Amino acid sequence: MSDTSKLFYTKNGYAAMKIARRLLSLEAGERIPRIDDFVKQLSTGRGTVQGALKLLEEMKAVCLETRGHMGTFLIQKDEAALWEVAGLGRLVGVMPLPYSRKYEGLATGLMESFESQGIPFSLAYMRGAAHRIETLRHGRYDFAVVSRFAGEVAVQKTKELQLVKGLGSGSYVSGHEVFFSNPRETVIRDGMYVGIDPSSTDQALLTEYECKEKRVQWVEISYMQLLDMLKEGKIDAAVWNKDEVKFSLPLGRGKLQSRQAYETSLAMSEAVVVTAHKTEEFYPIIDRLDPVQVRRVQQMVEQGETYPRY
């Protein structure tokens, strides 16, 4: 058992753990809650709160300055030390499988952003926004990366979730197109067999919009199999993001014909971070993600200027 873990078994140590979680959300220069506020929140005595603050200073997790009637201010903090005292463990997010350079870049950008804050962090990968949201709701992960469209739909459906941070237009996909097994095809026609993945909120909805008023046959498959089934001629068409498709593939391709599909696709281009209320202590940490930094790293990976790391 580490020395930090042993602290949790003392009154001061337990209070320090709770206070550390609160201080993680503050920036240097901000005023911290009053001792009386901590006393009320933690249902403990003033002496315990004062001892906990002193303990955090002795561990060099924070540097505090008292300014009389103005209160106490956070002058400096060691994110990694505070995180350890807070006992939050490793922050774990879940995002799409990194099958494209864009997703490899997104994963790398997230890793570098959290690591620059001194936060222990790892990523898991799972296909389908619906699956990622469901595992988030059940507490398997601390946050999920989905498209803005899928995130807003999920938040509207349940009050358990919150959309915390957007990462900028084009951070999730560059756009969507329709791909065909016949290289000469450019539009979906009646009688075609069209691939659809019900677990992918974005792909399923765009497919439904694009095929509205057309007499087509749905073929339910995983989006990971779409391109293979197109190449093998097992389906005639599929709507998919154009980041994954190599231009050398002998497939037909065409723009979305449905205005509804096109406009919805635009709302699906941005990656967002969604959390559950049961992990609300992570909100401030995730909210400090720098979209500019994440996108810069992502674009460097996409352009081959740096290696992906995830």
C-alpha positions in Angstrom: 0.0 0.0 0.0 1.4 3.4 -1.0 1.9 6.2 1.5 -0.8 8.2 -0.3 -3.3 5.3 0.0 -2.6 5.1 3.8 -3.7 8.7 4.1 -7.3 7.8 3.2 -7.6 5.9 6.5 -7.1 9.1 8.6 -9.7 11.8 9.0 -7.4 14.4 7.6 -6.4 12.2 4.7 -10.0 11.4 3.8 -10.8 15.1 3.8 -7.7 15.8 1.8 -8.9 13.4 -0.8 -12.3 15.1 -1.1 -10.7 18.6 -1.2 -8.2 17.5 -3.8 -11.1 16.5 -6.1 -12.5 20.0 -5.7 -9.2 21.8 -6.2 -8.6 19.9 -9.4 -11.4 21.9 -11.0 -9.8 25.3 -10.1 -7.1 27.2 -11.9 -4.1 28.9 -10.3 -5.2 32.3 -9.1 -8.7 31.3 -8.2 -10.2 31.5 -4.8 -10.9 28.2 -3.1 -14.1 27.4 -1.2 -14.2 28.7 2.4 -13.3 26.4 5.3 -17.0 26.6 6.4 -18.0 25.5 2.9 -15.8 22.4 3.1 -17.1 21.7 6.7 -20.6 21.7 5.4 -19.8 19.6 2.2 -17.8 17.0 4.1 -19.8 17.0 7.3 -16.6 17.3 9.3 -14.9 19.8 11.7 -13.0 22.9 11.0 -9.8 21.4 12.4 -10.1 18.4 10.0 -10.5 20.7 7.0 -7.5 22.9 8.1 -5.5 19.8 8.7 -6.4 18.5 5.2 -5.3 21.7 3.5 -2.1 21.7 5.5 -1.5 18.1 4.4 -2.0 19.0 0.7 0.5 21.9 1.1 3.1 19.7 2.9 2.8 17.2 0.0 3.4 20.1 -2.4 0.2 19.3 -4.2 -0.9 22.9 -3.8 0.4 26.3 -2.8 -2.2 28.4 -1.0 -2.2 32.0 0.0 -4.6 33.6 2.6 -5.7 37.1 1.8 -7.6 38.1 4.9 -11.3 38.8 4.3 -10.9 38.0 0.6 -10.3 34.4 1.4 -7.7 31.8 0.4 -6.4 31.5 -3.1 -4.8 28.7 -5.1 -1.4 30.0 -6.1 0.0 26.9 -7.7 -0.9 23.2 -8.0 0.7 20.0 -9.1 -2.0 18.2 -11.2 -0.4 14.8 -10.9 0.0 15.0 -7.2 -3.5 16.3 -6.7 -4.9 13.5 -8.9 -3.1 10.9 -6.9 -4.4 12.3 -3.6 -7.9 12.5 -5.0 -7.7 8.7 -5.5 -9.4 8.9 -8.9 -7.2 6.3 -10.5 -6.8 6.2 -14.3 -9.2 8.2 -16.5 -10.5 5.9 -19.2 -12.3 7.0 -22.3 -13.9 5.0 -25.1 -13.8 6.1 -28.8 -14.3 4.6 -32.2 -11.9 1.9 -33.5 -8.8 3.7 -34.9 -9.3 2.4 -38.4 -8.5 5.7 -40.1 -5.8 8.2 -39.9 -8.3 10.7 -38.5 -9.2 8.5 -35.6 -5.5 7.6 -35.0 -4.8 11.3 -34.9 -7.8 12.0 -32.6 -6.6 9.3 -30.2 -3.1 10.7 -30.2 -4.4 14.2 -29.6 -6.4 13.1 -26.6 -3.5 11.2 -25.1 -1.1 14.2 -25.4 -3.7 16.6 -24.0 -4.4 14.6 -20.9 -0.8 13.7 -20.4 0.2 17.3 -20.5 -2.1 17.9 -17.5 -0.4 15.1 -15.6 -3.5 12.9 -15.7 -3.1 9.1 -15.9 -5.1 8.3 -19.0 -6.0 5.4 -21.3 -8.3 4.8 -24.2 -10.5 1.8 -25.1 -12.0 1.3 -28.6 -15.5 0.2 -29.5 -17.6 0.3 -32.6 -20.9 2.0 -32.7 -21.9 5.2 -30.8 -24.9 3.4 -29.3 -22.6 0.8 -27.8 -20.2 3.4 -26.5 -23.0 5.4 -24.9 -24.5 2.3 -23.3 -21.2 1.3 -21.7 -20.7 4.8 -20.4 -24.1 4.8 -18.8 -23.2 1.5 -17.0 -20.0 3.0 -15.6 -17.5 1.0 -17.6 -15.8 4.2 -18.9 -15.4 7.8 -17.7 -16.3 9.4 -21.0 -17.2 8.5 -24.6 -16.2 10.1 -27.9 -19.0 10.3 -30.4 -20.2 12.7 -33.1 -21.9 15.8 -32.0 -25.1 14.5 -33.6 -25.0 11.2 -31.7 -24.0 13.0 -28.5 -26.9 15.4 -28.7 -29.4 12.6 -29.4 -28.1 10.6 -26.4 -28.2 13.6 -24.0 -31.8 14.3 -25.1 -32.8 10.7 -24.4 -31.4 10.5 -20.9 -30.7 13.0 -18.1 -27.8 10.7 -17.0 -25.5 12.2 -19.7 -23.8 15.5 -20.3 -22.0 16.8 -23.4 -18.9 18.3 -21.9 -16.6 19.3 -24.8 -16.7 19.7 -28.5 -13.4 19.2 -30.4 -14.1 21.3 -33.6 -15.6 20.8 -37.0 -13.9 17.9 -39.0 -12.5 16.3 -35.8 -14.8 13.2 -36.2 -15.1 12.7 -39.9 -14.3 14.8 -43.0 -17.7 14.0 -44.5 -19.8 11.1 -45.8 -20.3 9.7 -49.3 -22.2 6.8 -50.9 -20.0 3.9 -52.0 -20.9 1.3 -54.6 -19.7 -2.2 -55.5 -20.1 -1.2 -59.2 -17.4 1.4 -60.0 -19.8 3.0 -62.6 -22.6 3.7 -60.1 -22.9 7.1 -58.4 -26.5 7.2 -56.9 -28.6 4.7 -55.0 -31.4 3.2 -57.2 -34.5 1.1 -56.6 -33.7 -2.6 -56.1 -30.2 -2.2 -54.6 -29.1 -4.0 -51.5 -27.9 -1.3 -49.1 -25.7 -2.0 -46.0 -26.8 -0.5 -42.7 -25.4 -0.8 -39.2 -28.1 -0.2 -36.5 -25.5 0.2 -33.8 -24.0 3.2 -35.6 -26.3 6.2 -34.9 -24.8 8.3 -37.7 -24.5 5.7 -40.4 -27.9 4.2 -39.9 -29.7 7.6 -40.0 -27.8 8.9 -43.0 -28.6 5.7 -44.8 -32.3 6.0 -44.0 -32.4 9.6 -45.2 -30.5 8.9 -48.4 -32.8 5.9 -49.2 -36.1 7.6 -48.3 -38.7 7.0 -51.0 -36.5 4.4 -52.7 -37.3 0.7 -52.8 -34.2 -0.8 -51.5 -33.3 -3.9 -49.5 -31.6 -3.3 -46.1 -28.7 -5.6 -45.2 -27.8 -5.3 -41.5 -24.1 -5.6 -41.0 -21.3 -4.1 -38.9 -19.8 -1.0 -40.4 -16.5 -2.7 -40.1 -17.7 -5.1 -42.9 -19.2 -2.5 -45.2 -16.2 -2.0 -47.5 -15.4 -5.8 -47.7 -19.0 -6.6 -48.6 -19.0 -3.9 -51.3 -15.8 -5.2 -52.8 -17.2 -8.8 -52.7 -20.4 -7.6 -54.3 -22.6 -8.8 -51.4 -24.2 -5.4 -51.1 -24.6 -2.8 -53.8 -24.2 0.4 -51.8 -23.4 1.9 -48.4 -23.2 5.3 -46.9 -19.9 5.7 -45.1 -17.3 8.3 -44.0 -14.8 9.1 -46.7 -11.8 9.2 -44.4 -11.4 5.4 -44.3 -11.8 4.7 -48.0 -8.6 4.5 -50.0 -9.0 6.1 -53.4 -7.3 3.0 -55.0 -10.2 0.8 -54.1 -12.2 -0.2 -57.2 -15.5 1.2 -55.8 -18.0 3.6 -57.2 -18.6 6.7 -55.2 -21.0 9.6 -55.2 -22.2 12.5 -53.1 -25.2 12.4 -50.8 -28.2 13.2 -52.9 -30.7 13.8 -50.0 -30.5 17.3 -48.7 -31.6 16.0 -45.3 -28.7 13.5 -45.3 -26.2 16.1 -46.4 -27.2 18.7 -43.7 -27.3 16.0 -41.1 -23.8 14.8 -42.2 -22.4 18.3 -41.5 -23.6 17.9 -37.8 -21.8 14.6 -37.6 -18.4 16.0 -38.5 -17.4 17.1 -35.0 -16.2 14.8 -32.2 -17.6 15.5 -28.8 -16.9 14.2 -25.3 -19.9 12.9 -23.3 -19.8 11.9 -19.6 -22.3 10.4 -17.2 -23.4 12.3 -14.1 -22.0 9.4 -11.9 -18.5 10.6 -13.1 -19.1 14.3 -12.6 -15.8 14.7 -10.7 -14.1 14.4 -14.1 -16.1 17.3 -15.7 -13.6 20.0 -14.9 -10.7 17.8 -16.1 -12.3 17.0 -19.4 -13.5 20.6 -19.8 -9.9 21.7 -19.8 -9.2 19.7 -23.0 -7.8 22.1 -25.5 -9.6 21.5 -28.9 -6.9 23.5 -30.7 -4.1 21.2 -29.3 -6.1 18.0 -30.0 -6.8 19.1 -33.6 -3.2 20.2 -34.2 -1.9 16.8 -33.2 -4.7 15.1 -35.1 -3.8 16.9 -38.3 -0.1 16.2 -37.9 -0.9 12.5 -37.7 -3.2 12.7 -40.7 -0.5 14.5 -42.8 2.2 12.0 -41.7 4.2 14.7 -39.8 4.2 12.6 -36.6 3.5 9.0 -35.6 0.2 8.0 -34.1 0.4 7.0 -30.4 -2.5 5.5 -28.6 
